[in-house]
Amino acid sequence: MASIDKILIKVLSARADNNIDFNDFRKFILHFEFKERIKGSHHIYTRPGIKEIINIQPLGNLSKAYQVKQVRNLFLKYNLITNNG
C-alpha cells in the first residue's frame, strides 16, 4: 500500500484519477476520519459535519476516475486536506 502522502499527491494532481488503487483510495478516505460501511460492492463513507455521502465501488483493483474526482472536490469543498482530517 502507498503512503497517505503519495495517495494525497495522486488525488490532488487530478492526473492519475483512473490509476489509483482501490484499497489505497479506501485507506486515504479512512485517514480523514470517515466511517466506512460496506454493502455489496459499495463502500459508503460518512463523517459528522459533512452533509454528502461518499459512495465508491472498485473497477477491478482500481478506483473509478469519476469517483476520485468527486472525493477530491468534496475534500476541497470542506477544506479537509489542509486541516489534515
Protein Blocks (a to p, Z undefined) as FASTA:
>chain_A
ZZfklmmmmmmnopmmmmccfklmmmmmmmnopacddehjbccdddehiabacddddehj
accfklmmmmmmmmmmnommmnnZZ
